[in-house]
Structure formats: C-alpha cells, structure tokens
C-alpha cells in the first residue's frame, strides 16, 4: 500500500509537472486547440470504455449536461487556454502562473453564496501570491524577448480562473457518482467543446499533416497516456486513500518540476527573478493550502 501511495504521488508530481513542456512540444506542429481536443477525446473514450467494461452505468442526460458545462469550463477555458498561451509563454512560466489556482479557489469560495469564508492569513497569502505573479510578469530577461508576453500571461491567468471556477462548481454538480466515469464524461464533453472552438478558430487551415513532427506526435501520446489516463487515475485514487490536504501539494510541486524541465530540456532561461518569484508564489500557495486544512 505504501509503495502504491508513493508511486501515485510521484506520478502526479512528475507527470503533471511535465505536461506543460509536453504541450509546448505538441503545439510546435499541431494547432493548440486541435491538439488538446484530440488529447481529451482519445483519453476520455478509453476511460469511458474501461468504465463501461467494469459495469459502471452510462451518464444520464442531466449528467451529460453538467459534464459538458464543466468540461467546457475546465478543458476548453482551462487547458485549452493554456495550450494557446504556450505559443508565446515558456512552459516553466506557464506552470508558475497556473500555480495560483488554489488562490483563485479561495477567492471564489469567499464571494460565492454560502461559500467558505476566507481567513485573514489566507487573504495575506492571496495578496503575496499575486505579488509573486507581478514579479514574474514584470521582469526582463525571459526567452521570449525583453519582457513577458502580457496577452499570453493574461490568458494563462484566465485559464487558471476557469479551472478554479469549474473545480468549485463541480462539488455540487449532477455528475456521475463514479469519479472515473465523471472524469471520462468531462474529458469527452470538453473534447467536443475544444473541437468546436478549434473549427471556429480556423485551425483546420493551419493543419498540415506532412509537417507534423515526430516530437509533436510523441508529446501528444505522452499527454494522452501518462498525462491524462495515468495521472488522473492516480489523482482520483489518492483523494480516496490520502487526506486531500496532502494531495493538494501537487499544486506547488508541479511548477518546480516544470521550471527545471523547461530549463534542462527546452533551454528556457531561469533568471534569479524567476527563482525569487517562484519562491514567493509557492510560499503563498503553501500558506493558503495549509490554512484550508485547519
């Protein structure tokens, strides 16, 4: 049992931390929304088939409707937005900006009706975290020129907000009782929404099959199998056998993994300001997550 827990944690730490670099490789020759749509449609279909094979009931019409709403919010607005942003934003920086997700969740919980009240220390953590984001996007010396692409960085922050909002709303949504079937339904529904957005964006005109590189194909397969099927399954299993506060630590381990991989494998610049901003953001997230479990 202990080995399984360690393996599951290693999976969500390393695999989810590496998906940002995987996305960057995949979108080099595959349009971003089309790539992410393929990722979730294939992964969702495999997981859905597995769930049905294990005898789990198919989602009802009401559950499909809720899954489409949440899938659109989290897969299209969240992951889809990140894939578009990574055309101009380095993977390590993207992961650090996504790191503020727990801060968004705390803010959403504070303002929504009957939501959880945010403590003073949590609010301090949120302010510190946003200060770290300001340090990060305001610095020079990044690999995309003399400054951060503010539109791309803003899109990452908006994507993080969409994912956070979907996370909060999913708690009371009419989704399948099985977490695996719920994940499969959201992947499929989100994949359909992403495909529609890809068509509206005109990405079909940008797809050239003969130009797709082997690196992009391998990255897409990695995002489907370890990045979606393995990591999501490990996450779902962990939240059943380990306190949620411990599982939530992935939120501040993933960015560190992403920064190191981006530096080691993609040649992304790792400045002193990046490291300081990372420490500020991660420290703020640790503060907010720690307060939640008290």
N, C-alpha and C positions, 0 to 999 in steps of 0.2 A: 504493500500500500504506500509506504514512504517513497519508494522508487517511482511509483506512478505519479505521485504528487510533485516530486522534484522534476520529473520529465515533463509534466504538464506545464509547470511554471517556466521551465527552460523554453518550452515551445512558444508560449505567448510572449515571453520576454524577447527572444531572439527572432522568431519568425515574424511577429507583428512589427518589431523594430526594423526588420529588413524589408518590409513591403514597400516602404517609401522609396528605397533605392530600386526595388523591383519595378515599381510604377514608372520611374524615370527611364529605365531601360526599355520597358514595353512601349512607351509612347514615342520613342525615337522614330519608329517607322509605322506605328499603328495609331490612328486618331484616338485621342484620350477617352471620350465617352463611349465610342465603339468598343474599345479595349476593355473598359470596366464593365460594360454591358455583357460582353462575352464571358468575362470572368464570373459574374454573378449568375448568369443564365445557366452556364455549364455546371458550376458548383451547386447551384440550387436544384437543378434537375437531378444530379447524382444523389444529393442528400434527400430529396423528396422521394426518389425511387427506393432508397435504403429504408426510409421511414415506412413507406407503404409495404415493403417486403417484410418488415418487422411487425406488421399488423396494425400500425397506427392509423386512425381514421383520417380521411381527407378533410381539409378545412371546409367549413360551411361557407355559404355566400357572404354572411356577415363577417366571418373571419378573413376571407379573401379581401373584402373591402378595407378592413382595418390594416391588413398586411400591405395592401397597395399604398395606403396613406403613409404608413410608417416606412415602407421600403422606398417610396419616393423621397421622403424627408431625409432618411439616413443614407441610402445608397446613391440617389441622384444628387440631392443637396449636399450630402456629406462627402462620400468617397468620390463621386463624380466631380464635384468642385475641386477636390484636391488634385485629381488627375489632370484637370485643365490647368490648374495653378502651377503644377510642377513643370510645365513647359518653360517657365521663366524663373521659378523659385527652386533653389537647391533642395535635395531631399532632406538633408540634416536640418535646415532652417524650417522646412515644412513640418517636420516631426516636432520641433520645439514649439511652433505656433499651435499645433494640434494639442500639445501638452496641456493647454489651458482649459481643455474640455471639462475637468472637474470644477473649475471656477465658474464656467458658464452654467453648469448644472446647479451649483449653489445659488447663483443669481436667479435662475428660472424658478427654482423651488421657493425662493424668497418672495417673488412677485406674483406667482400664480395663486388663485383662490385655494384656500385650505392647504397651502404649501408649507413646507418646513421652514421655520424661522431661522435665519442665518445669525450665528453668534457674532459678537464683536471681533473675536480673533479670526473667524472665518472671513469677515469683511476686510480685515487688515491683510489677510493672506491674498484675497482677491485683488486688492489695490497693489500689493507688492508684485503679484504675478503680472498684472497689466503694465506695471512699471518695467518689468523684465522684458515684456514684449516691445515696449517703446525703445528700450536699449538695443534690442536686437534689430528692429527695422530701421533704426536711425543711424546705424553705424556705416562706416566705409570699409572698403577692402574685401567685399564679397565677390565671388567668382562671376557674378552677372553684371559686372561693371563697377562703377564707383559708389553705387548705392543699391539698396533693396528695391525690387520692382514692387511698388506700393499697391498696384492693382492686384498682382498675384498674391501678395501677402494679405491684402484685404479679403480676397476670395478664400484663402485658407482659413482666416478667422471666421468668415461667414459660414464656411463648410463645417467648422468645428461647432458653431452655434446650432446649425441644422441637426447635426448628430446629437448634440446635447438635448435639444428640444425633443427629438424623437425618443431618446432614452427616457426622459421624464414622462412623456405621454404614453409610452409603451406599458408603463406599470398598470394603468387602468384600462388598457385597450382589450377588445374582444379578439384576442389571437388564440391559436390552437394551444391546448393545455400542455402538450409536449413541447419543451423548449427546442428540441431538434426540428420538429415539424414547423414550429413558429419561425425558426431561422430559415428553413428551406423556403417557406412561403414568402417571407420578406425578401430573400435573395431573388426569387423568381419575379415577384412583383416589381422590385427595384430594378431588376434587369430589363424588364419590359419598358419601364419609365425611362431608363437610360437609353434604350434603343430608340425610343420616340424622340428624345432630346437630341440624340446623335443625328437622326434624319433631319430634324428641324434646323440643326446647326450646319447641315450640308456636308457632314463628314464623309458621306459616301463618295463625294467627288474628290476627296483627299486620299482615299484608299487606293493604293497601287500594290496589288498582290505580289508582283515581281520584285518590288522594292522592300518587302518585309524582310528584315534581317533575322538571322538565327538567334541573335541575342534577344530580340523582342519576343520571339516565339517561346524561347526558354523562360524568359521572365514572366510571360503570360501563364505558362504551365505552372510555374512556381507560385504565382498569385492564386491560381485555382486550387491546386492540391495542398501544399503546406499552408499557404496564406489564407485560404478560406476554409477548406474542409478540415484539415488537421488542427489549425489554431482555434477555430470556432468551436470544434468539438471539445478540445482541451479546456477552453474557457467555460463552456456550458457545464462540463463535468466538475471543474474546480469550484464553481459557485454553489455546487451541491454538497461538497465534502470539506470545504475550507471556508472560514469566515470571510464575508465579502470585503472587509477592510484589507485583508491580505491580498486578495485577488486584485483589488484596485491599485496595488503597487505597480502594475504594468504601465500605468499612466505616466509614471516618472522614470521608468527603466527604459521604455521604448525609445524616447528621444536620445538618450545616451548611446544606445546601440546604433540608432540611425546616424547620429553625428560621426561616430567612429567609422562606420561602414562607408559613409559618404566621403570621408577624408581618406580612408585606406584604399577604397576600390574605385571611386569616381573622381579622385583628385580634387574634391571640394575643399576650399580654403577654410581653415579652422583658426580664426583670429582669437586674440586674447579677449576681446569684447564679446565674441560668441560664447566663449567659455564662461565668462562672468555672467552674461545674460542667462545662459543655461542654468547656472547655479541659482540665480535669483528665481527663475521660473519654476525649476524643480523644487526648490525650497518652499515656494509659495504653495505649490500643489501638495507637497507633503504636509504642510500646515493645515490646509483645508481638509484633506482626506483624514488626517489624524483627528481633527475636531469632530468629524462626522461619526467616528466610531465611539465617541464618549457619550 
